[in-house]
Amino acid sequence: MDLVTLTQLIVLILENLKVKPRKHDLERISMAIAAYLLGVPITKLGIPPSTIYYYTRKLGVRKRREIRPNCPSCKSDKVIKNGSSRGKTKYKCNVCRRTFYDANSRRMSREQKERILKEYLNRMSMRGIAKVEGKPLTTVYSLIKRKGIVAYVNLLVLQEQLKSFTAKVTVFDESWTYLRVRHGSKRENLWIWNALADGLPFFTTGDRDYKTFSFLLNSLPKSEVNYTDDYSVYQVLDNHVASKKYTYTVESYNSYCRAHLARLARDTRAVNRSERMVDYSLALLNVMYPVIYSREKTPLNEAYLRGVQNIRETLI
């Protein structure tokens, strides 16, 4: 019911009750009561609150109670307002005395979380995702970082479990990206070391030196043959074959990562500001879109796919 219709109805009721106001017009009082009942702010009528309350009692009606959230701790509906902070209304439970915000309207569903992760892993920037999904940038960033940490830790655990296997072929290569800015003195070079053990991706980030390479080497299962390029760091490998002829698979994986993550594109506004976020993003990509660069099925492949599937089910 709109304001005008309710005002006319209140006028008819007050006339039937033979109410004759002394100081104020009956139509103005009826409009003030209608605005009060509907929650419409009207300040130009000049009707005191005591007058509105008096005639509202005459009508025998009450203002509709505002819908308030239940307490998240004890689920009680005995909740009162308790001020506000940063534009958000605070509530207080009269049962357990907890103070809380109404976060139900801001909570994301499982489908939206999965959609945000898929958009991020298909070369959308966080700022673009925030505009499309209608969520704050900080919310999108915290979701991706939180899920990335879970994926990264679980992948480390899975890699430790895969050390008991033996790979037939392992291919090594490194790709370049940067931190902070694309050009200038503030730019920091970041190298991503990738290895495909029977087609399974393993990675680590850091400098282009033996120390960073040793971290990757310690996380890999044993391999019968190791294919690399002519970089001198790879000379420490056993059963080593240095030739660009066999490294096309890991180079294809490097292109795959650049095609799916906006932060790894060389000329982009989605700039890396943290090395950890690069690790979390690569871990999310390997969990959400697992790819094996090998046509041959091995026990290592099958164990990896089962482990990644379990991680993905618990991730979202």
C-alpha positions in Angstrom: 0.0 0.0 0.0 1.4 3.4 -0.9 1.5 6.6 1.2 -1.5 8.3 -0.4 -3.9 5.3 -0.2 -3.0 4.7 3.4 -3.5 8.4 4.3 -7.0 8.4 2.8 -7.8 5.2 4.7 -6.6 6.7 8.0 -8.7 9.9 7.4 -11.8 7.8 7.0 -11.1 5.9 10.1 -10.5 9.0 12.2 -13.7 10.6 10.9 -15.7 7.5 11.8 -14.1 7.7 15.3 -15.2 11.4 15.4 -11.7 12.6 16.2 -11.4 16.4 16.0 -7.8 17.6 16.5 -7.4 21.0 18.0 -4.1 22.3 16.7 -3.4 20.3 13.5 -5.3 19.5 10.4 -6.8 16.0 10.2 -5.3 15.3 6.7 -1.8 16.3 7.9 -2.0 14.1 11.0 -3.2 11.2 8.8 -0.3 11.7 6.4 2.2 11.8 9.3 0.7 8.5 10.8 0.9 6.8 7.3 4.5 7.9 6.9 5.3 6.6 10.4 3.7 3.2 9.7 5.4 2.8 6.3 8.8 4.1 7.5 8.9 7.0 5.1 10.8 10.0 6.5 8.7 13.2 6.3 9.9 16.2 8.3 8.0 19.1 6.7 4.6 18.4 8.2 5.4 19.9 11.6 3.6 17.2 13.6 5.3 16.4 17.0 6.1 12.8 17.7 3.9 12.8 20.7 0.9 13.7 18.6 1.6 11.0 16.1 2.0 8.5 18.9 -1.3 9.6 20.5 -3.4 9.2 17.4 -1.7 6.0 16.5 -2.8 4.6 19.8 -6.3 5.9 19.0 -6.2 3.8 15.8 -5.1 0.7 17.7 -2.2 -0.1 15.3 1.5 -0.5 15.8 4.5 0.2 13.6 5.7 -2.9 11.7 8.7 -4.4 13.6 11.9 -4.3 11.7 13.2 -7.7 10.6 16.4 -8.4 12.6 18.8 -11.2 12.1 19.0 -14.1 14.6 22.0 -14.3 16.9 24.8 -16.4 15.1 25.8 -18.0 18.4 22.6 -19.0 20.2 20.2 -18.5 17.2 17.9 -16.4 19.4 15.6 -13.9 17.9 15.7 -11.6 21.0 18.0 -9.1 19.3 18.2 -5.3 19.7 20.1 -2.7 17.8 23.4 -1.6 19.4 24.6 1.4 17.4 26.6 1.3 14.1 30.2 1.2 13.0 31.5 2.2 9.5 28.0 2.5 8.2 27.1 -1.1 9.4 24.3 -1.6 11.9 25.4 -3.6 15.0 23.1 -5.9 16.9 23.2 -7.3 20.5 21.7 -10.5 21.7 19.8 -10.3 25.0 20.3 -14.0 25.7 24.1 -14.5 25.2 25.0 -10.8 25.1 27.0 -11.1 21.9 27.5 -8.1 19.6 27.5 -8.9 15.9 26.8 -7.5 12.4 24.2 -8.7 9.9 26.5 -10.6 7.5 23.9 -12.8 5.9 23.3 -10.5 2.9 27.1 -10.2 2.3 27.8 -13.9 2.5 28.8 -15.5 -0.8 27.2 -18.8 -2.0 29.3 -21.8 -2.9 28.4 -21.3 -6.6 29.6 -17.7 -6.5 32.9 -18.7 -4.9 33.5 -21.3 -7.5 32.6 -18.9 -10.2 35.1 -16.3 -8.9 37.9 -18.8 -8.8 37.1 -19.9 -12.4 37.0 -16.3 -13.6 40.4 -15.7 -11.9 41.9 -18.8 -13.5 40.7 -17.7 -17.0 42.8 -14.5 -17.1 40.4 -12.1 -15.4 42.0 -9.6 -13.0 40.8 -9.3 -9.5 39.5 -5.8 -10.2 37.5 -7.0 -13.1 36.0 -9.9 -11.1 35.0 -7.4 -8.4 33.1 -5.3 -11.0 31.4 -8.3 -12.6 30.4 -10.0 -9.3 29.5 -6.8 -7.5 31.8 -7.6 -4.6 34.5 -5.4 -3.0 38.1 -5.9 -4.3 39.3 -6.8 -0.8 36.7 -9.6 -0.6 37.7 -11.1 -3.9 41.4 -10.8 -3.0 40.9 -12.5 0.4 38.9 -15.3 -1.1 41.5 -16.1 -3.8 44.3 -15.9 -1.3 42.6 -18.0 1.3 41.7 -20.7 -1.3 45.2 -20.5 -2.8 46.9 -21.1 0.6 44.7 -24.2 1.0 45.6 -25.5 -2.5 49.3 -24.7 -2.1 49.6 -26.5 1.3 47.7 -29.6 0.1 49.8 -29.8 -3.0 53.0 -29.8 -0.9 51.6 -32.6 1.1 50.7 -34.5 -2.1 54.2 -34.0 -3.5 55.7 -35.6 -0.4 53.4 -38.6 -0.9 54.5 -38.9 -4.6 58.2 -39.1 -3.7 57.8 -42.9 -3.2 57.1 -43.3 -7.0 59.7 -43.3 -9.8 59.0 -41.2 -12.9 60.1 -42.4 -16.3 60.8 -38.9 -17.8 61.2 -35.5 -16.1 61.5 -32.3 -18.1 62.8 -29.0 -16.6 62.6 -25.4 -17.7 62.3 -21.9 -16.1 60.1 -18.9 -17.1 60.4 -15.2 -16.2 58.0 -12.8 -14.7 58.3 -9.7 -12.5 57.1 -8.1 -9.3 55.8 -4.5 -8.6 56.3 -2.8 -12.0 57.0 -3.8 -15.6 59.8 -1.2 -16.2 61.9 0.9 -13.9 64.3 0.5 -11.0 61.6 -0.9 -8.7 61.1 -4.0 -10.8 62.1 -7.3 -9.3 62.7 -10.3 -11.5 61.0 -13.5 -10.5 61.7 -16.9 -12.0 59.3 -19.8 -12.0 61.0 -23.2 -12.2 58.8 -25.9 -13.7 59.3 -29.6 -13.9 57.0 -32.2 -15.6 57.5 -35.6 -14.0 55.6 -38.0 -16.3 53.7 -35.0 -17.4 52.8 -33.8 -13.8 53.5 -30.2 -13.0 55.9 -29.3 -10.1 57.0 -25.7 -9.6 58.8 -23.3 -7.3 59.6 -19.6 -7.5 62.6 -17.4 -6.7 65.9 -16.4 -8.3 67.6 -18.1 -11.3 70.2 -19.9 -9.3 71.0 -23.3 -7.9 69.5 -22.6 -4.5 66.0 -22.1 -5.9 66.5 -25.1 -8.3 67.5 -27.3 -5.3 64.1 -26.6 -3.7 62.4 -27.9 -6.8 64.7 -30.9 -7.1 64.0 -31.9 -3.5 60.3 -32.0 -4.1 60.4 -34.3 -7.1 60.3 -38.1 -7.3 63.2 -40.0 -8.7 63.4 -40.0 -12.5 65.0 -42.4 -15.0 65.8 -39.6 -17.6 66.0 -35.8 -17.1 65.6 -33.5 -20.1 66.7 -29.9 -19.9 68.2 -27.1 -22.0 71.8 -26.0 -21.9 71.6 -23.9 -18.7 74.6 -24.8 -16.5 72.5 -25.4 -13.3 71.1 -28.6 -14.7 74.5 -30.3 -14.9 74.0 -31.7 -11.4 71.2 -34.0 -12.6 71.7 -37.7 -13.1 70.9 -39.3 -16.5 70.9 -35.9 -17.9 70.1 -35.1 -21.6 70.5 -31.4 -22.6 68.6 -30.6 -25.7 65.8 -28.3 -26.7 64.3 -31.1 -28.7 62.7 -32.6 -25.6 61.7 -29.5 -23.6 58.6 -28.6 -25.7 56.2 -30.1 -23.2 57.4 -27.9 -20.3 57.5 -24.9 -22.6 53.9 -25.6 -23.5 53.0 -25.7 -19.8 54.7 -22.3 -19.4 52.4 -20.9 -22.1 49.4 -22.6 -20.5 50.1 -20.8 -17.2 50.4 -17.4 -19.0 47.2 -18.0 -20.9 45.2 -18.7 -17.7 46.7 -16.2 -15.2 46.6 -12.5 -15.9 49.4 -11.8 -13.5 51.8 -13.9 -15.5 51.1 -12.1 -18.8 54.2 -10.0 -19.6 52.4 -6.8 -20.6 49.4 -6.4 -18.3 48.0 -4.2 -15.6 47.5 -7.2 -13.3 50.9 -6.8 -11.6 52.4 -9.2 -9.1 53.1 -7.5 -5.8 53.8 -10.6 -3.8 55.8 -13.8 -4.7 53.5 -15.8 -2.4 50.5 -14.9 -4.6 52.2 -16.3 -7.6 52.7 -19.6 -5.7 49.0 -19.6 -4.6 47.8 -18.8 -8.1 49.8 -21.6 -9.7 48.6 -24.0 -7.0 45.0 -23.0 -7.7 45.5 -23.5 -11.4 46.9 -27.0 -10.9 44.1 -28.0 -8.6 41.1 -26.5 -10.5 42.3 -27.4 -14.0 44.6 -30.4 -13.6 46.5 -31.1 -16.9 48.9 -34.0 -17.6 51.4 -33.5 -20.4 51.8 -37.1 -21.1 49.9 -39.6 -23.2 51.1 -42.6 -21.2 49.3 -43.6 -18.0 51.6 -44.4 -15.1 51.1 -45.1 -11.4 52.5 -41.6 -10.7 49.8 -40.0 -13.0 47.0 -41.9 -11.4 48.0 -41.1 -7.9 48.4 -37.4 -8.7 45.0 -37.2 -10.3 43.3 -38.9 -7.3 45.1 -36.5 -4.9 44.2 -33.4 -6.9 40.6 -34.5 -7.1 40.4 -34.9 -3.3 42.0 -31.4 -2.9 39.5 -29.8 -5.3 36.5 -31.4 -3.4 37.6 -29.9 -0.1 38.6 -26.6 -1.6 35.1 -25.3 -2.3 
